[in-house]
Amino acid sequence: MTIDGGNYVCSGTAVAASAGVNLVWTAGHCVTDGTGHEATNLLFVPGYYRGAEPNGRWAFTVLDSTPGWEAQGADRFRYDVGAARVVNAANTDATFAGTIGTRAITFGLAPTTSTRFVSYGYPAAGKFTGSQQYACASPLRRWDTRALLDPMQISCDMTGGSSGGGWFLDSNANSVGDVGEPLVSVNSYGYIGEKNTMYGPYLAAGGQAQALYSSLD
């Protein structure tokens, strides 16, 4: 995608939506840097692997984020989720459901430190090149810095480019985001000097993320 003249890469997930709607779930900062700074030229390339594009390119038609992210306030990372409707560039009748499949989203999960997640993404900074997908499996480590509605921390060494990649509930603790295990967060941010950690927003039931999903579904 392009934001304010700069080209960037992020990660995303094809999520369940109404018939005929192809919906990508990602981080808020992958679609906008605030009101008036929306992404253009956004393409979703599912299954990308070292230059191969086995499932084609899907171009955005509509994108949006949450009011909390767009306001760019001090608590903005609590709301760092975004979404885009897309169409297949070569076949506008193609659907996610009929080609690559989709994943459900769960809002209002009540995780504890025994809850396990698997995070996926295409990191492109540091030791990574953005050429293939990586995964991190980790239990919930802590909240940043309060309970429930603030971002969650997991152990993960992925870097820039992985933003927006989905966190899946690892309900059977096999370190794989199996089909049927729902998306519960996305890669959002890390701190300089804090190694091998990743934070993702908590998707509250009835909160801004769920309202975003409902508006584009």
Residue pairs with C-beta under 8 A, 6 or more apart in sequence:
1 7
1 8
1 9
1 10
1 30
1 31
1 39
1 40
1 41
1 42
1 43
2 8
2 39
2 40
2 41
3 32
3 33
3 37
3 38
3 39
3 40
4 33
4 37
7 41
8 30
9 122
9 124
9 130
9 161
10 26
10 27
10 30
10 161
10 163
10 164
11 26
11 120
11 121
11 122
11 133
11 161
11 162
11 163
11 164
11 165
11 166
11 187
12 24
12 25
12 26
12 30
12 44
12 84
12 164
12 165
12 166
13 24
13 25
13 26
13 103
13 120
13 165
13 166
13 183
13 186
14 22
14 23
14 24
14 44
14 46
14 96
14 100
14 101
14 102
14 103
15 23
15 24
15 25
15 83
15 102
15 103
15 104
15 105
15 183
15 213
16 23
16 102
16 103
16 104
16 105
17 23
17 96
17 102
17 216
17 217
18 217
19 97
20 95
21 85
21 216
21 217
22 58
22 85
22 86
22 87
22 88
22 95
22 96
23 83
23 84
23 85
23 86
23 96
23 102
23 213
23 216
23 217
24 44
24 58
24 60
24 83
24 84
24 85
24 86
25 81
25 82
25 83
25 105
25 164
25 166
25 183
25 186
25 213
26 81
26 82
26 83
26 84
26 163
26 164
26 186
27 80
27 81
27 82
27 163
27 164
27 186
27 187
27 188
28 65
28 66
28 69
28 70
28 76
28 79
28 80
28 81
28 82
29 69
29 80
29 82
29 163
29 188
30 39
30 82
30 163
30 164
31 38
31 39
31 42
31 63
31 64
31 65
31 82
31 83
31 84
32 38
32 39
32 63
32 65
32 69
32 70
32 82
33 72
34 69
34 70
34 71
34 72
35 70
38 63
39 60
39 63
42 59
42 60
42 63
42 84
42 86
43 57
43 58
43 59
43 60
43 89
44 57
44 58
44 59
44 60
44 84
44 86
45 53
45 55
45 56
45 57
45 58
46 55
46 58
46 100
47 53
47 54
47 55
47 100
48 122
48 131
48 132
48 133
49 131
49 132
49 133
50 131
50 132
51 131
55 99
55 100
56 88
56 89
56 90
56 91
56 94
57 88
57 89
57 90
58 86
58 87
58 88
58 89
59 86
59 87
59 89
60 84
60 85
60 86
61 84
61 85
61 86
61 87
62 84
62 85
62 216
63 82
63 83
63 84
63 85
64 82
64 83
64 84
64 212
64 215
64 216
65 79
65 81
65 82
65 83
65 212
66 79
66 81
66 82
66 208
66 209
66 211
66 212
67 79
67 208
68 75
68 76
68 78
68 79
68 208
69 76
69 79
69 80
69 81
69 82
77 151
77 188
77 189
77 199
77 201
78 149
78 150
78 151
78 201
78 202
79 201
79 208
79 209
80 151
80 186
80 188
80 189
80 201
81 186
81 201
81 203
81 208
81 209
81 212
82 164
82 212
83 212
83 213
83 216
84 216
85 216
87 94
88 94
88 99
96 102
101 179
103 166
103 168
103 179
103 182
103 183
104 182
104 183
105 182
105 183
105 184
105 203
105 213
106 169
106 182
106 183
106 184
106 203
107 203
107 204
107 205
107 206
107 207
107 209
107 210
107 213
108 203
108 204
108 205
108 206
109 115
109 169
109 184
109 202
109 203
111 140
111 152
111 184
112 140
113 139
113 140
113 141
113 142
114 139
114 140
115 139
115 140
115 169
116 137
116 138
116 139
116 140
116 169
116 170
116 171
116 173
116 175
117 137
117 138
117 139
117 140
117 154
117 167
117 168
117 169
117 170
117 184
117 185
118 135
118 136
118 137
118 167
118 168
118 170
118 175
118 176
118 177
118 181
119 135
119 136
119 137
119 138
119 154
119 156
119 158
119 162
119 165
119 166
119 167
119 168
119 187
119 198
119 200
120 133
120 134
120 135
120 165
120 166
120 168
120 177
121 133
121 134
121 158
121 161
121 162
121 163
121 164
121 165
121 187
122 130
122 131
122 132
122 133
122 134
122 161
122 162
122 165
123 130
123 134
123 158
123 159
123 160
123 161
123 162
124 130
124 159
124 160
124 161
124 162
125 159
125 160
125 161
126 159
127 159
128 134
128 158
128 159
128 161
130 161
134 158
134 162
135 175
135 176
135 177
136 154
136 155
136 156
136 157
136 158
136 198
137 170
137 175
137 176
138 154
138 155
138 156
139 154
140 152
140 153
140 154
141 152
141 153
141 154
141 155
141 197
142 152
142 153
143 150
143 151
143 152
143 153
144 150
144 151
144 152
144 153
144 199
148 202
148 204
149 202
149 204
149 207
150 202
151 188
151 189
151 199
151 200
151 201
151 202
152 185
152 199
152 200
152 201
152 202
153 197
153 198
153 199
154 167
154 197
154 198
154 199
154 200
155 196
155 197
155 198
156 187
156 196
156 197
156 198
157 195
157 196
158 165
158 187
158 198
162 187
162 198
163 186
163 187
163 188
163 189
164 186
164 187
165 186
165 187
166 177
166 183
166 185
166 186
167 183
167 184
167 185
167 186
167 187
167 200
168 177
168 178
168 181
168 182
168 183
168 184
169 181
169 182
169 184
170 176
170 177
170 181
171 181
172 178
172 181
184 203
185 200
185 201
185 202
185 203
186 200
186 201
187 198
187 200
188 198
188 199
188 200
188 201
189 198
189 199
190 197
190 198
190 199
191 197
201 209
203 209
203 210
204 210
